[in-house]
Amino acid sequence: MPVQSFPLASVTIGPQSWRDKTAHSIRRAENLVRQSDPGRSGSASPRRPRSCTALSLLSASPRLELHEAEKSKERECDNVNTRQTSHKVRPVSTGTSRSSPSSGQFAAPFPPPCLRELCAEASVRVAGEYMRDVRAVEGQLRRQAGRVGQEGIKLEREKGYLERMLRSVRKDMMVNKKSMEERTLRPATTETGRDGADKLLDHEKKELTELKAQLETTLRDTLTQLQSLSQCSKLLLECASERSRVLDLLPHNGSHSAGGRCTPSQVPVKSKPTGPYTPECEQAIESSSLALSQSQLLREQIRRLIGEAIARQKSAHQSVNEGLVKKIAETVSMKQHLTVSSASTRQAIYRKQRQLDCIQHSHDRALGPVSSADLLSRERLDRPLVQVYQRHPGTQLPEAMHLIQGGAVVQQCLLSSGEQLSQLRRAHQRLMVDLRGKGAAAQVDSAIVRLRRRHVDHRRMPSFFLQGTC
């Protein structure tokens, strides 16, 4: 009950100074009572109702005062016995709501006898709550470090796939270079011109060069991301080790502090430099979360890039092989036509040679014998019949003129036939040279196709990379 002033009696018996002196003493006492117990002066105790007014103190009988004092003493003894019993039966939990010395409010207007025990319990409670919060933060840090480690393992596996794909592209570039060098071994007279197969090889080289540049750039990004994940994991473990320095005396409940089941609500939301969740821990978790998201995006990019690279590499390889096969088929077809044409030309050469032999024989017969002594009498132009016939004027036989004209015609036929025969022989020679060139070119292209099929990368990639490439 608060201390209240009482109205003085209206009837005065003694002198005024005597009355004023008494009232002044009463007010002074009331002020001293208020100052001595400020915690109870404004509130009433439900368990210990007592009157602190000056009127009650002055008017109460000694019997009532004795009764109230005995009841207060009994209650204090009961409270002490209850505390001692509770200390003996079970330890007070750190979460039990009791009055603490820090609050400045006690059951009595003076510090109780168990002040040291209360202070020790408050310290244990504060330390225990701090340790539990630190254990939650440590568990969060170690779980985050575990996620970062798992992400690093996944990214390392993707890096292996990327390196395998890069080796395959480099091998295909080597095969492409060797194929272009092999095509220069074709016969220099007829087969050195650039054709569709050379254009396909150039296109394949361009595709492989672009793929190599993209894969190398992605590989550098992957190595950088792996280093970032390693640094994040190291920072998280360092923060967790630093936080675990105050967990030696905390019971683990059958499990390690890092692996304890801690809900996210147990981790403090705001960071404090002197709290369990420091700004360093917050920064480590935020940086690791950002690194995890970047790593996941990078893994998706790697898978998409490898799938596209496989599709482009396979398309370029098949287009070059198909182009070379078509070129070989075209060369073989032309070689067959050249074989037939060369056979026909050779047959024409033989036929023209026989005709030339006949013309030569006719020309020789038209010229007659080499010596005049070998002429027969019937072949001579001065035989007796001709001489008798030519005794009359204007009677000339055309035999000599016909022989001269016939010899000239046969000579012309002989020259033209010889020229045709030489042309047929040159054509046959060109056909044979072209035929040998086509055969050599077909052999070179066939060797290139076998080389490309033999050196193709037979190592299998995971099925999720091959989706959509067929």
PyMOL commands that set and color helices and strands:
alter all, ss='L'
color gray80, all
select helices_A, chain A and resi 16-36+38-41+54-59+62-89+101-103+115-183+196-246+264-266+279-367+372-374+377-379+384-389+399-454+463-466
alter helices_A, ss='H'
color red, helices_A
deselect
rebuild
show_as cartoon
